[in-house]
Amino acid sequence: MEIVLSHLLRGARSASGLAVIIDVFRAASTAAYILGNGAEEIVLAKTFNEAFEYKRKDPGCVLVGEKHGLSVPGFDYGNSPYKASLADFSGKKVVMKTSSGTAGILSAGRADEVLFAGFVNVSASAEYIAKKGPARVTIVGMGWEGRKKTEEDELCAEYLEMLLTNGVPDFDGMKESLRHAESSRRFFSDKPDWSEKDFYYALDLDRFDYAMKAVNNGGITSLVRA
């Protein structure tokens, strides 16, 4: 198995083999909590207008996401793993649009298969990959808006790589480093869209025992448990 570490939107666009899109803060974490709380799938919208069109056709549809890290007016939820953990998504159609994570999945058109991962499901993702046994795995840290690398996504990519190569990753050390990282500061400020609880919920290692896989049905891409 060849493992390639790649980065940002350009890395997602060029990813081949089995691609793993990493977005710890916060889309992959939020998605995992949504699937864990009853949603059968999460439809990925290409644009905000597309997301609102889903809502127009189905008023019961739940819109989740962010723009530049902030809640989107008209959306039901922001990009918060903590708030997603409190909701029941059973029987609801969930549509998600974010600046990095969902954009990365939708950009990975060259890949044979696409997973979505963070620390909350990293071991389950590694187990899924090991069972599939692909010749090539491309792990893509999405960073801030797919344009700037962030420490949490790079560390999660390294963690996954170590799991796939029988390494022994030091999560406690990574978590301590992330507590002081530039990308973590907003969680410990007074910004209403960035809860301190989101930091800890996104770093709840292996909370979920499933990988998240992107599937395409009639041109619509969704996330499901794998």
N, C-alpha and C positions, 0 to 999 in steps of 0.2 A: 504494500500500500504506500503510494507516494502522497505525502502530506505537504501542502503548500499554504503558507500563511500570507494572506493578502489583506488589502485595506480599502475602506471607503467605497464610494459608489463606483469608482473606476475598477476596483477589485471585484465588485459584484458583477459588473458587466462582462468582465473577462473570465470569471470563474468557470471551471470545467470539472467534469466528473461529478461527484457528490459535493454540493456546496453547502456550507454551514454559515448562515448569516448570524452574526453576533451583535446583540444590542442590549447590554445589561441595564443601562440607565436610559430608557426604561421599557421600550416597546416589547421586547421578548419576555421580560418579566411580567408585564401587564397581561400579555396574551396568555401566558401560562396560567395565571390566576383566573382569567376569564374561562378558559377551557376546563379548569379545575372546579369551577363553580357552575357547571351545568351546560355551557354552550357546546353544541355539537360541532360547530365550525365558526370561523371568523372570516368573513368576506373582506378582502383587501381592496380598498378603493384606490384608484390611480390618482384622483384629484379630489379636492374638497367638494367641487360641484357634483362629481359622481356620487360621493357619499350622501349629499343632500338629496339627490335624485332617488336614491334608495329610500330615504325617509319620506319623500313625497309619495312614492308608490305604496309604501307600507309604513304608516304612522307609528306602528308598534316596534319598528326597527330601532335598535340601540346603536348610536354613533359614539365611537371611542377614538380619541387621538389628540394631537397637538399640532401647533404651528409655531416654529421657533421656540419650542419648549413650553409654550403657553396654551391654556385651554382655548378651544375654538368656540366662539359664540354659536349657539344652536346645537352643539354636540351634547350628548347626555353625560359623558364622562371625559375627563382629561386622560392623560397618559400616566395614570397612577396605579401601581401594583397594590398599594395599600387599599385604596378605595375600591378597586376591582375585587379585592379579597372579601369585601363586606357585602357584595351584591350577589343576587341569585339570577343567573342568566339562563336558567332552564326554560326551554321552549321559546327562546327569543332569538331573533335574527340579529347578529352583531356585525357591524361594519367598522373597520378600523383604517385610519389614515394617519401616518406619522412621517416625520421628516427624514428619519434614517432607516429604521427597521423595515417598515413595509415597503419603502422605496427600494431598499436593497433587495428584498425578495423579488419584487416585480422587475428588477433590472437584471436578474440572474438568468436570463433566457438561454444562455449557452450551456448551462449545467444540465446534467441528466436528471438530477433530483436536488431539491432544496429543503434544508432543515432550518429552523429558527431556534436559537438557543441563547441562554444566559446561564448564570450560575445556578439558578433555581432548577434547571433540568439538565445540567451539563453531563452528569454521569449517565442518565438515561439516553442522552444523545450519543455518547460514546458507545454504549452498548448496542444501540441501533446500528451505528456505523460498522461496528465489529461484526455484527450478524450479516449485514449486507455484503461486506468484504469488497468494496469498490477498489478499482485499481488506483484511483486518484481522489483525494479529498482536498477541497479548497476551503479553508477557513477564513472568513472575511470579517474583520472587526470594522463595524460601520462608523464609529466615532460620532462626532457632533455634526449632525445634518449631512452626513456622508462626505464631509469635506475636510475635517480635521480629526486626527487621531486622538483617542481618549484612553486613559490608562486602564479603565475598567474593561473595555472591549479587548484591548491588547492582552491584558492578563488572562481574561477568560479564554481567549484563543490559545494562549500558551498552556493554560490548564487542560483544555481539551486535547491539545496535541500530546501532552504528557500522558494523559489517560490512554490515548491510542498507541503510545509507544512504550507502555509499561513503566512510565516515570512515576515519581512520587511528588505531586504538586503540594506546595505549602500554602493552603488556603488561608490559614490564620495570618501568615505574613502578608499575603496579598490584601486581605481585608484591612489590616492595619495600615498598609500603604495607601489604600484607597480612602481611608478616613481623612487623609491629609492631601489628597489629590485635588488638583484645580477643578476638575469636573464634579467633585463632591461638595464644593463649597456652597453651592446654591441650596443644597438640602438643609444646611444649617444656618440659613439666613431667614429673613422675614418674608421671603417671596411666597405668596399663597399657593402658587402652582407647584411648589417643590417642598413636599413634606419630609421631615426628618424620618418619618416612618417608611417612606418610599425607599430610602437608602438601605434600611435594614431588611425590608421585605424583598428587595432586589438581590440582596446578598444572603438570603436564606438558602444556603447550599443544599442542593438536591431535595428541595421541598417536594418536587413532583417526580413521579416515576415514569414519565412518558416523554418521548421526543415530540416535537411539533413539525409536521410535514406540510409543505405547500402542495396543493392539488389543483389541477385546472379542469374546469367543467364548462364547456361551451364558451371559452374565453374569459371566464370568471375565475380568479385565483382565490383560494381559501386556505386557511390553516386548519388542520385537524390533528388529533392525537395520532401518533404512530406507534 
